Amino acid sequence: MNLVGGFLVVAAVAGVAIAAMLFVRRRAPEGSYFSDGDRASGVFGVLATGFSVLLGFIIFLAFTSYDQSRTGAETEALVLVQQVETAQFFPPDVAVELTGQLVCYGRNVAVDEWEQMEAGGPRDELNPWGVVLFQTLQGHEPESASQQSAYDKWLEQTSTREEARRDRVHGATGIIPTPLWVVLFFISGVIFVYMLFFADRGERAKTQALLMGSVVAVITTMLLLLGFLDNPFHEGVGGLRPVAMERSLGIVDEALAAIGADVRIPCDAEGQPL
């Protein structure tokens, strides 16, 4: 959801809440439905505090997952470049194969995997090019000290890349369970109904509208923020995009051209095998 859509949702929900408040205000007694306003305000404070504390912890959890996905995507892209460098220390035929397959891995992540994550689909299976990379390396036996060092470094970088990929896909399906959403919307509804009992025909309509509108607008905004953090892969402001991987692919292309490497890329621009 973009900013305009978010503002429209907040305005629509606040408008409905204000209309409900003004409707109840027509028949409300002066001084609201509560005979003891201080006691009613104290109870409302308990409701609002409990809701805000629960919401704050959930937002912190969702932001942690959002940041983990962002960091994982950046680390995965960085390790891809490093593995391309490491691959150049293998025998020429193996280096050409590994380099091309790494480029295909990056393209597949930037297009196919990202589209599936935006759709909220789980990414529990292995990346197909990750399997191809393993099979290519499996048939190679280091013959020199430099190749052995590159082989060990490659395995270490592969583990780092796989961990980073796991972090990236962590937030694709959302981390907030349905019962928590139910609780949040239930408490929001309780606060809304409780606010209606503060309707007072003795106060001006503008004051009553501001009383209800400000509370509902804040709650709606916080719930929208929570939904944004729970679904970080989307287009629009703040959404996670494959920028890091696309940048890494550009760096790889420039580096290969600089060293005059003749690499055959066994896939199309979307990472699909040719």
PEBELGI-V796872 format. One record per pair of residues at least 12 apart in sequence whose C-alpha atoms are under 10 Angstrom apart, sorted by the first residue. I is the first residue (numbers start at 1). GAP is how many residues later the second one is. If there is no record, write none. Layout:
i=(I I)
gap=(GAP GAP)
This chain:
i=(1 1 1 1 1 1 1 1 2 2 2 2 2 2 2 3 3 3 6 6 6 6 7 7 7 9 9 9 9 10 10 10 10 10 10 10 10 11 11 11 11 11 12 13 13 13 13 14 14 14 14 14 14 14 14 14 14 14 15 15 15 15 15 16 16 17 17 17 17 17 17 17 17 17 17 17 18 18 18 18 18 18 18 18 18 18 18 19 19 19 20 20 20 20 20 20 21 21 21 21 21 21 21 21 21 21 21 21 21 21 22 22 22 22 22 22 22 22 22 23 23 24 24 24 24 24 24 25 25 25 25 25 25 25 25 25 25 25 26 26 26 26 26 27 27 27 28 28 28 28 28 28 28 29 29 29 29 29 30 30 30 30 30 30 31 31 31 31 31 31 32 32 32 32 32 32 32 32 33 33 33 33 33 34 34 34 34 37 40 40 40 41 43 44 44 44 47 47 47 47 47 48 48 48 48 48 50 51 51 51 51 51 51 52 52 54 54 54 55 55 55 55 55 55 56 56 58 58 58 58 58 58 59 59 59 59 59 59 59 59 60 60 61 61 61 61 61 62 62 62 62 62 62 62 62 62 62 62 62 63 63 63 63 63 63 64 64 65 65 65 65 65 65 65 65 65 65 65 66 66 66 66 66 66 66 66 66 66 66 66 66 66 66 67 67 67 67 67 67 68 68 68 68 68 68 68 69 69 69 69 69 69 69 69 69 69 69 69 70 70 70 70 70 70 70 70 70 70 70 70 71 71 71 71 71 72 72 72 72 72 72 72 72 72 72 72 73 73 73 73 73 73 73 73 73 73 73 73 73 73 73 74 74 74 74 74 74 74 74 74 75 75 75 75 75 75 75 75 75 76 76 76 76 76 76 76 76 76 76 76 76 76 76 76 76 77 77 77 77 77 77 77 77 77 77 77 77 77 77 78 78 78 78 78 78 78 79 79 79 79 79 79 79 79 80 80 80 80 80 80 80 80 80 80 80 80 80 81 81 81 81 81 81 81 81 81 81 81 81 82 82 82 82 82 83 83 83 83 83 83 83 83 83 83 83 84 84 84 84 84 84 84 84 84 84 84 85 85 85 85 85 85 86 86 86 86 86 86 86 86 86 86 87 87 87 87 87 87 87 88 88 88 89 89 89 89 89 89 90 90 90 90 90 90 90 90 90 90 90 90 91 91 91 91 92 93 94 94 94 94 95 95 95 95 96 96 96 96 96 97 97 97 97 97 97 97 97 98 98 98 98 98 98 98 99 99 99 99 99 99 99 100 100 100 100 100 100 100 101 101 101 101 101 101 101 101 101 101 101 101 101 102 102 102 102 102 102 102 103 103 103 103 103 103 103 103 103 103 103 103 103 104 104 104 104 104 104 104 104 104 104 104 104 104 105 105 105 105 105 105 105 105 105 105 105 105 105 106 106 106 106 106 106 106 106 107 107 107 107 107 107 107 107 107 107 107 108 108 108 108 108 108 108 108 108 108 109 109 109 109 109 109 109 109 110 110 110 110 110 110 110 110 110 110 111 111 111 111 111 111 111 112 112 112 113 113 113 113 113 114 114 114 114 114 114 114 115 115 116 116 117 117 117 117 117 117 117 117 117 117 118 118 118 118 118 118 118 118 118 118 119 119 119 119 119 120 120 120 120 120 120 120 120 121 121 121 122 122 122 122 122 122 123 123 123 123 123 123 123 124 124 124 126 126 127 127 128 128 128 129 129 129 129 130 130 130 133 134 134 137 137 137 168 168 169 171 171 171 171 171 172 172 172 172 173 173 173 173 174 174 174 174 174 174 175 175 175 176 176 176 176 176 181 181 181 184 184 185 185 185 188 188 188 188 189 191 191 191 192 192 192 192 195 195 195 195 196 196 196 198 198 199 199)
gap=(223 226 227 233 234 235 236 238 226 232 233 234 235 236 237 233 234 235 214 215 218 219 210 214 217 208 211 212 215 203 206 207 208 209 210 211 214 202 205 206 209 210 205 200 203 204 207 195 196 198 199 200 201 202 203 204 205 206 194 197 198 201 202 197 200 175 176 178 179 192 195 196 197 198 199 200 178 187 188 190 191 192 193 194 195 196 198 190 193 194 172 173 176 179 189 192 171 172 174 175 176 177 178 179 184 187 188 190 191 192 174 177 178 179 183 184 186 187 190 173 176 172 173 174 175 176 177 171 172 173 174 175 176 177 178 179 180 183 173 174 175 176 179 172 173 174 168 169 170 171 172 173 174 169 170 171 172 173 168 169 170 171 172 173 167 168 169 170 171 172 164 165 166 167 168 169 170 171 163 164 165 166 167 163 164 165 166 161 154 157 158 157 151 147 150 151 140 141 143 144 147 139 140 143 167 171 137 132 133 136 137 140 168 167 170 126 129 130 125 129 164 167 168 171 166 170 117 118 122 126 168 172 117 163 164 166 167 168 170 171 166 169 114 115 165 168 169 109 112 113 114 163 164 165 166 167 168 169 170 162 163 165 166 167 169 107 165 102 103 105 106 107 109 110 164 165 166 167 101 102 104 105 106 108 109 162 163 164 165 166 167 173 174 100 101 104 162 165 173 96 98 99 100 101 102 103 95 96 97 98 99 100 101 102 103 163 164 171 94 97 98 99 101 162 163 169 170 171 172 174 93 94 96 97 173 88 89 90 91 92 93 94 95 96 97 98 36 37 88 91 92 93 94 95 96 167 168 169 170 171 172 90 91 94 168 169 170 171 173 174 85 86 88 89 90 92 93 169 170 30 33 81 82 84 85 86 87 88 89 90 91 92 168 169 172 29 32 33 84 87 88 165 166 167 168 169 170 171 172 83 86 166 167 169 170 171 78 79 80 81 82 83 85 169 19 22 23 25 26 77 78 80 81 165 168 169 172 18 21 22 25 164 166 167 168 169 170 171 174 71 72 75 166 170 15 16 19 67 70 71 72 73 74 75 78 12 14 15 16 17 18 19 70 168 171 172 14 65 69 167 170 171 12 13 61 63 64 65 66 67 68 71 12 15 60 63 64 66 67 59 62 173 57 58 59 60 61 62 47 50 51 52 53 54 56 57 58 59 60 61 49 51 52 56 169 170 42 43 45 46 41 42 166 168 165 166 167 168 169 35 36 39 40 166 167 168 169 34 35 36 38 39 165 167 34 153 157 162 164 165 166 33 162 163 164 165 166 167 28 29 30 31 32 35 162 163 164 165 166 170 172 27 28 30 31 147 150 163 26 145 146 147 149 150 160 161 162 163 164 166 168 24 25 26 145 161 162 163 164 165 166 167 168 169 22 23 24 25 26 27 28 140 144 162 165 166 167 23 136 139 140 142 143 164 165 22 135 138 139 142 160 161 162 163 164 165 19 20 21 159 160 161 162 163 164 165 18 20 56 133 136 137 161 162 131 132 133 134 135 136 139 159 160 161 131 134 135 158 159 160 161 158 159 160 14 56 129 157 158 55 58 119 120 126 127 128 118 119 56 117 51 52 53 54 55 56 114 115 116 117 54 55 113 114 115 116 117 121 122 123 53 54 112 114 115 51 52 53 54 111 112 113 114 48 51 52 47 48 49 50 51 52 42 43 45 46 47 49 50 42 45 46 36 39 35 38 143 144 145 138 142 143 144 28 31 32 25 21 24 14 17 18 65 72 64 58 59 60 61 62 58 59 60 61 57 58 59 60 53 54 55 56 57 58 54 55 56 50 51 53 54 55 42 45 46 35 39 34 35 38 28 31 32 35 27 24 25 28 20 23 24 27 16 17 20 21 12 15 16 13 14 12 13)
